[in-house]
Structures are given as structure tokens and as C-alpha cells.
Amino acid sequence: MTVLNHSTPSSPMTLLTAVFTPFRADGELDLDVVAAQADAAAGWGARGVYVGGSAGEGASMTTAERKALLERWCGEATGRFDVIAHVGHTSLAEARDLAAHAQRVGADAISAVPPYYHRPADAQAVVGFIGRVCEAAPELPFIYYHIPGMTGVKVPASAVLLAAEDRVPTFAGVKFADGDLADLQRCLDLAEDRFEVYVGSARLLLASMGIGARTAIGSAYNFTAPLYLRMIEHVERGELREARRCQVLAQSAIEAVGRFGGELAGFKAASSLVGPDCGPCRPPLVSPSETELAELRERLDTFGLLPAATGR
């Protein structure tokens, strides 16, 4: 069994970040920004980056663009953090092509959502699809991306984990982006020390830690990492009241930012105010206007998330 182990005994929670894809104003890729993104992720201690997923607008990109983006990230990450390549696609052939490419260019793992147009009806159908994807990258660990709010695939992640355990040799874990804590608990119980379960909702990070979660992947950490790292330190010291205050403050910041064009557009804009500017989102998403950006900057300042040294 191939396992990508991000849990660390010295910390109650390890964070990885789902990175945004940088676009120019005309909507074309701006790959030169990736170097600054990589420096920022390494700077706050991200153990890995998740490339081309929901935050990365992978579903709005061509296969060629997704490959070019991954190649740049693999080149920038060497020796600093892991790269998890999202290869999910509605087309099995395209997903397999992306998986094989990820292995060739040096990604550390692959991940995929289930097909979200013609949807699998049960865990066996999900595993049948992802198993074929994994065959194209037999040397890489595979992380199943469970995000039913986006894919419409309501099959419990725990059922997929159980079905994949004996059928997919490279199955390494689940990225769990859902609010069903009971299903998350079942995943954690099934995973034990064999698989990783990555919490995909920053809103539920503290609650997830309470039921045993040890790793997380999220786009919110691109602009809230200082808050969450402080929360984790409080948990390490047993200061649960202070940890709860950090979680509530982070939740308030996430909700406030999400009002500016929706969660993805708002998160991407907020991240541009505290780190590298990754440009606008692709249609049909609508990025905040200049007026909204000014208001967003004030909100981030209120939450203490603007870098004081730069005065941004």
C-alpha cells in the first residue's frame, strides 16, 4: 500500500494549501506568478500544495493548460513541499492522460473528483472509475476528492474508502470537503494509520481536530494561515478557549470574504491582498470590482490579516 503521510506526531494538525491558478486580465495563464506563490506557501510552512482543483479552477482549464500549470509547480516545489495534482475530469481518457503526465513531471501524488455530469451511482462505480485513472500513474499515491456540494455525487466518502481499499493499490486517502462530520468520523476510523484523511473545510477545522483529524487541505489558508497556525498552537498548549476564538475569527473572515463575488472569487481576491496577485477568475465567475477590493482590504485589516510590513 502506498501512503502519502503528511501527519506529524509533533503537531495536532498539518496544513496544505489548495492554490489558485494565476490568470492575466485577458484570462490567459500567467505562470510566472507561480514562483511567488511557491515562496509564499513555503514561507508560512505549507507541507504541500493542491494544484488544479476547485480553487485552481481546473474544470475551467484545458488539459494543455493544466499540464503547463503542474509542470511549473513541480519545478518550483522541489525540496520545499509536496505537489498533489488534481487530475479529475468528466472524461476518463482525459483524467488518465493528466494522471500519466503528473507521474512523468514529478508530482508527489494525484487526486480526483468523481465524474460530475454522468455521475456514478454508488461506491463501486466511483472506485471503478478512479481505479482506471490510477492505472495510468501506478507509481503515485491517489487521494479521492470528496466534494458533493460541487460534484453532486452523494456517495459517502467512507463507502468509497472501504470499496477502494482492496481494489486500488495506490489508494492513499481522502480529501473530505463536506460538512458531514459523521461520515468524516467513519473515514478517520477506517483510515487508522494506513491512509490520510484531509479535512477540506476550514470552517470545520477545529471541530474536525476534535474527532481526530490530523491533516487539512484548503484554499482559505492562502489568506488565513496566520490565524489557523495560531489556533493550532493554542490546541497544542491545551488552550481550547483561545483556539475556539481563533476558529470563530477565521470563520467570520471567511464569511466576510465570501460576500465579494462568492467564495472562490472572494478568496482569490483576498489572497491577492496578502500575497501574490493571481488575477481574476475565469467566467462564469465574477471577480470583485476595484470598489469591492477596497472594501475587502478594509475587512481583512479589521481581522488583522493584512501584512503589516507591506502596508497592503
PyMOL commands that set and color helices and strands:
alter all, ss='L'
color gray80, all
select helices_A, chain A and resi 31-44+58-60+63-77+92-105+123-135+148-151+157-164+181-191+202-210+221-236+240-257+263-274+290-302
alter helices_A, ss='H'
color red, helices_A
select strands_A, chain A and resi 14-18+48-51+82-86+109-112+142-146+171-176+196-199+215-218
alter strands_A, ss='S'
color yellow, strands_A
deselect
rebuild
show_as cartoon
